[in-house]
Amino acid sequence: MTLSVDIFVASLDAALSANARLAAEATAARALGDAELMDAQRSVADARRHLDACASVLAGEVVRRSQPEAGLSGLARKEGFRTPEALVRHTTGSSNREATTLVRVGAMLNDVELAANRGPVDDLDPAEGTDVAEPWLVSVGAAVATGALSPASAEAIRAGLGEPGPGVEVGALMDAANRIIGASGEQNTDSLFRMARDVRDALDAAGIAERERARRDRRAFRRYRQPDGMTRYTWDLDPESASLVDGIYDQITFPRRGGPRFVDEEERVRAATILDDPRTTEQLASDGFLSLLTIALDADVTSIVGTRSPAVRMLVTETALTNGRGSGSGHIEGQPDPVSVETVQRIVCTSGTVTIVFDERGQAIDVGREQRLFTRRQRMGLAARDGGCRWPGCERPPSWTEAHHIRHWRRDSGRTDLDNGILLCRHHHVLLHDNRWEIRVNDGEYWLIPPAGLAITHEPCLMPSRSAALRDLLEIAAS
């Protein structure tokens, strides 16, 4: 890997040229067609990735010259800064997080250089005394060097994969990093972190319970007195606890925040009352939670948050639930991280179970065309299968979605069956109907078909399930 001065200069020239054209006439971008606008943005993004890679190399060199063994003569301390990150933050005008990312990715790029001098990446192993600090990230650093990944994306992969540990060898992390890079495509930084975390969970199933305990240990409730007489509270919750609070919050405020529209008549009346309420959404939430706290255990919860008491909804394969301790994991609906089977069993003990049967393609049962709206049981099945809005790139959880008829109810005489339903958030549901997108099903896979005339999207896009529980089930079925 070589980041030459020529690459730096070419990237800088491209970025400055684009900036000069737009800065000279602020309305220049308005004259561009849709395709030209997207091409210009991609060009600037490409130049930025190269420039950020160069910035990471420079940050890595700042770290090398600021090693602790250099003492007060190290670059950072000599310039009056406690850490290399603080010096980078000062010189770049960036945030602490951005400076830390540049420093960490700079270390990756340094490892790429070292690895190139020592031989094949697969032969690197810290246990053998190599001076490559994180050999499992060498391919990630190489992708940054070529401009295929941004430093922010590289840092997301690093954070998601973690470090080698019991049951997770260096080689396994190397393979995982290569797979993630190969699948990165149009993925954004948040998606890459989630992908890397999912891979880590799959590699380190034994560590799920420990990570769950670590998250629970970080729970905290803090109070801050403010100068204006108000009091601010912050509440850090583990996924299980957050799922319960989210359920209350969603039911108090959902009509204001784009929640599902197709509900029963009682909920429709209540939604209209909330929409007509003169209070802000934040005030509604505050008053609702305060009411719950005020009347505490004597409260009729349904009078405040709707027709159902909030509960934690858990998704787990029957195999994991039956085999018991250490045999697998489950997933809280709307939460991305898995939980241990012990947690699943505890929740099942108090809440019971509803069995949802899937075929080998990941499809569930159907119920015919007697009604237009999907029933509560059907929505549970869709939530277990889809894991939230299936529009590519959307991260809305099941509670924020509406059930869409793939073959339209009126236009196509579509049935209200689970294999004809798919979860979409309100925004994407409206977008699909108004802009005439279509969804096609092919051998259990869902494809989003764009309308004609779009500047970016021309080909059908796969709509993968976001349900980790369904992935677990299909893996068991395939084994």
N, C-alpha and C positions, 0 to 999 in steps of 0.2 A: 504494500500500500504506500503510495507516494502522493502527498498533497503538495504539488509544486507551486511556486510563485505564479506560474502561468495560469493555473486553474484559478487561483485567488484573483488575479488581475482580470481574467475573462469574466468571472462571476460578478466582480465588482463593477466592471464596465457595463455589463448587461443590466444590472440593477439600477445603476446611476442613469443609464440611457433611458430606461423605462420611466424612472422617476422624473427625469428632466422633461420628457414629452408630456407627461400628465400635469406636472407642476406648471409648465409654461402656459397651459390652457386647461383650467380646471374642468371645463365642459368637454374635453376631448373624449373622455370615456363614454359620454352620452351619445356620441356619433357612431360608436361601434355597434355592429350587429350582435345578437346574442352569442353566436358561435365565436366571433372575434373577441368579445369580452371574456368568454371562458378561456380561449386560447391565451389571451394576454395574462389572465390571472394564473394560469398554469405555468407560463413562462417565468413570471415573477416568483412563483412558489419554487420552481426548480432552481432559480438563481439563489433564492434565500436558503434552500437546503445546503447548497455548496458553500455559501458564505458562513452559515452556522457551523458547518463542519470545520471550516478554517478557524472560526472563533473557538471551537472546542479544542483544536490542536494548540492554539495559542494559550488557552486556559490551562491545558495540560502541561505546557512548558512553564507556566507561572508556578504550578504546583511543584514541578521538578526542581525549580530554583528556590523553592520555599520549604524544602524538606526540613523536618525538625532537627536533624543532625547539623544543619547549617547554623542553628542558633540565631542570634541577633543579626547575623550577616545574610540570612536568607532574604530573598526578594521581598516577600510580604512584610516581614517585620522591619526590614530596612526602610521600607516606604511608610511605615507607621501603622500597619494593619495587623490584626491578631492572626488572621487566617488567609490563605490564598483566595478562598471564596469571597471574603470581604474586599480584597484588592480587585478581583475580577468584577464584582458588583459595582465598585466605585468607578473603574475605568470604562465599563460598558454602559453604566447608567441603568442596569437591569435590576430586577427584583432578586431577593435572596434565593428564591426557588430557581429562577432562570440561571443565576450564576452557579448554583450548585449543580444544575444539569450540565452546564458547559464543562465544569470541572470533572464530573463523573464520566461524561462521554469522552473528554480529553484523555482520561485514563484508559478507556476502551481503545481509542485510536493508538495510544502508545503500545498497548498490548498487541495490536495488529502488526505494528512495526517489529516488535520483539518476536512474535510468532513467525513472521516471514523470514526472519534470520535464523530460526531454530528448526524449521521443517514443517511437515504437515500439521494442521491444527489438531487432528485426531490423536496425534502422538503426545500432546501436551497434557500434563497432569501435575497439579500443585504438589501432590504427595511425593513426586520425584524431584522436588527442589527447583522447578522451573521458575524463572523470574517473571513469567507471565502471570499477573495477579488473578485474572478472571478468565481462564481459557474458554469457558463455555459462552463467553460473550464476544469472542473474536469475530465470528461471522456477523454479529450485529454491528460491531465497529467498522467492519469492512463495508457493510451496506451504507453506513453513514458516509464513509470516505468517497463512495461512488455517487452519492446523492440520491440513492434509492430510499433511504430513511432520513428523517430529520433527527436532530439530537433529542428533541422532545419525545419522539416515537421510540428511539433507542432507550431512553431512560424509562419509558413506560414498560418496555419489554423487560429491562433489567429488574425493575421493581416487582413486576408480576411474577417472573420466574423465581426470584429469590436466589439463595445460595445452596450448594450441595449440603446434604445432611444425611442422617440415618435413612437408608432406603432410597436415597436420591443421589445417584452417582454423577460425576462430572460429565461422563459420556451421554447420559440421559438428558442432561440439560443442554448439551451441545446439539443433540438431535432435535430437541424441542425448539431451540432457538432457530435452527435451520428451517423447521416446518413453519414456524410463525412468519419468518421472513418470506418464505415461498408463498404464503397465503395472504401476505399483507395487502397487496393490490391497492385498492382504493380505501382501505381501512383508515380511520382517523386514530389519533393518539389514544383516546379513551377506549376505543374498540380493541386496540392492540394490547392495552393493559388488561382488559377483561379476558382476551384470548390467552394471554400469557398466564394469568391467574388460574383460568380453567385448566390449562395444561398442567400447571403445578399441582393443582388439586388431584388431577388424574394420576400423576406420578407419585404423589405422596398422600394416598388415601388414609394411611395410618396417622397422618398428622392433622387430619381434619378436626378431630376432637380437641387437640391442643390449640389449634388456631381459633377454634370456637371459644375455648376458655380464655384465650388471650384477648379476644375482642370483648368478651363479657367483663373481663377485669378492667377494661378501659372505660367502663360506664362511669358517668359523672354528671352531677347536677350542680351548677354554679350560679351564684347570685352576685350581681354588680349594682351598687348604688350609684346613680348618675347625678351629676351636678344640678340637673333641672328638676329633681325630685322624683323622677321615674326610676323604676327598678327593672333591670334587664336580667333574664334568666337564660342560660344555655344548658342544653341537655344532650349529652352524648350517650347513645343507646346502641346495644348490640342488635343484630338483625332480628332476632326473635322479639325482643321488646319493642323495637321500632315498628315491626309489622303490626302489633296491637295498636300502638299510638297512631300509626298511619291510617289504620282502619277507622278510628274515631275522627281524625282530621278530615279524611276524604268524605265521610258521611255528613260532617258538619258543613263542608264547603263545596262539595263536588259540582253543583250547578254553576258556580262562579268560575271554576277553573277548567272548564271544557270537559267535564265528566260525561259519561254515557247518557244519551238522550232517550233511548227506548226503554222505559221502565214501566212498572205497573201504575195503575191510576193513583193509588195512595201516595206513592213516591213522586208521581208527576205533580200532584197538588202541593206536596211539601217543597219540591224543587221550585215551583212558581213562587211560593212564599219567600224562599231564600233569595231568589233573584230580585224580588220586589223590596226586600229589606233595605232601608237606607244606610245601614252600616256598611263599612268597607269589609272586604273579605278577611283582612287581618283582624278587624274588630269582631267579626262573627266567630272566628276561630278562638280568639281570646275569651270572649264571653261564654262560648260553649264549653271550653275546658274549665273555666272558673266555675260554671254551674255544676259540672261533674264533681269537682273537688268539694264544692260547698255542701252538696247533699250526699256525697260519698257513697257508702255502701247501701244506703237507703234509697238510692235513686232508681227510678224506672228509666233505665238507660235508653230504651227505645223512644221515650218522649223527647230526648235531646238529639240523638244521633240517627233516628230513623226507625225502620221496622225491624231491624236485626241488631242484636248485640254484636259488637265487634269481636272478632276472634282471629286467632292465628291459623291460617290454612296451610297445611303441610302436604308436600308431594313426595311420595316415596314408592319404590317398587315393592311388590309383595314379597319378592325374594329377600330383599334387604330386611324388611320388617319381620319376616318369618325366621330368618337365620339368626337375627339378634346381634349381640354385642360384637363390634369390630368387623361386621360383615359388609358394610357399605355405608351409604349416607343418604340423606334426604335433602329437600330444598323447600324453603319457605316461599310461598307464592309472592312474587314481586321483589324478592331479594336475590342477588346474584351468587352469594357464597353458600356452599353446602354446609349442612350441620350433621352432627354425628347421629348414628342410628339410635343411640341412647336418648338423645333429645327428642327424636321422632317418637319413640315409645312413650316417653313421659307425656307428650302432648296428646298422643292417641289415647292414653289412659284416661284423660279428663274429657276429651272431645269426641271419641269414637272415630269410625272410619266410614268412608264412602268409596266403594270399589268402582273404578273406571277401567273398562276392558279395552285394550288396543290390539289391532291386528299387527302383522309383521311389517306393514308399511307405516305404522304410526297413526292409523285411522281408528276412530272410536265408533260407537254404536249410532244408529239413526233412529228417528222417532216419527217419520212421516210428515205430511203436509197439513195436519189439522190446524196448526196455528202459525201465524207469521213470526211472532217474537220467539226467540230462543228461551227455553225455560232455565230456571236457576241451575238445575242439574246439568243441562246441556252446556251452560256457560262454565260450570266447573270442569267439564270435560274439555272444552276449548281452552280454558286457562291452563290445564295440565298439559295439553298438547302443544299450544303455541307459546306459552310463557310470557305473553304480552303482545303488543302491537308487532305484527310481522312485516310491516313496511321496512325495507332495507335501511338500516341506520337508526331506526327509531328505538327508543329505550323506555317507552311508556309501559308500566306494569299492567297486569290484567284488570285491576280495578279502574283503570283510566280508559278502558277500551269498550267498543261496541262490536256486536257480532254482525258481520257482513255476509249477505247471501252471495256466494260466488256466481252461481246462476241466479240472476235476479228474481225475486219473488214474483213480481208482476210481469216484467218483460219476458222472462224465460220460463215462467211457471216453476221456478226453483223451489225445492223442498226445504223445509226447516229441519235438515239433518246435519249431523256433525261433519260429515264429509263434504257438505256444501256450505259450511260456515268457516269463517276465519276472523280472528280478532284484529281490529284496526282501532287506533285511537281516533277521537272525534275529528281532529285536524286532517288526518290522512283518509278517513272515511269520506269526509266532505270533498277532499281533493280528488279522490278516485271517481266519485259520481260526477262532480262538476266538470272535471277536465277529461273525462271519458277514458280513464285508465281501465284496464281489464286484468283479471286474474285467471290463469289457466292452471289446471292440475294435470300433471303427467307422472304416472306411476308413483303417486304419493308425494311428489315434489310440487311446491307451489311457485308459480312464476308470475311476476308482475310485468304486464305488457304495456309499454308506454304508448301514448297517442302519437300521431304523426306530427312532425314539425318542431320537436324539441331540439335545443342546441347541444345538450350533453348526452342525454340518454336516448339511444337509438335501438338497443338490443334488449330482449327480455332479461329481467333481473331475478335471480333466485331469491326466494323469501324463506330463509331457513327458520326453523323453530328456535325460539330463545329458551326453551324449557330444558334445563339441565337434567331434570328428573326423567323426561322422555328419552334423552340420550342414554341415560343409565339403563333404562328398560330395553331399548333397542340393542345395546351392547350385550346385555344378558341374553336376549333372544338370539343374537347372532353367534354366541359362544357355544 
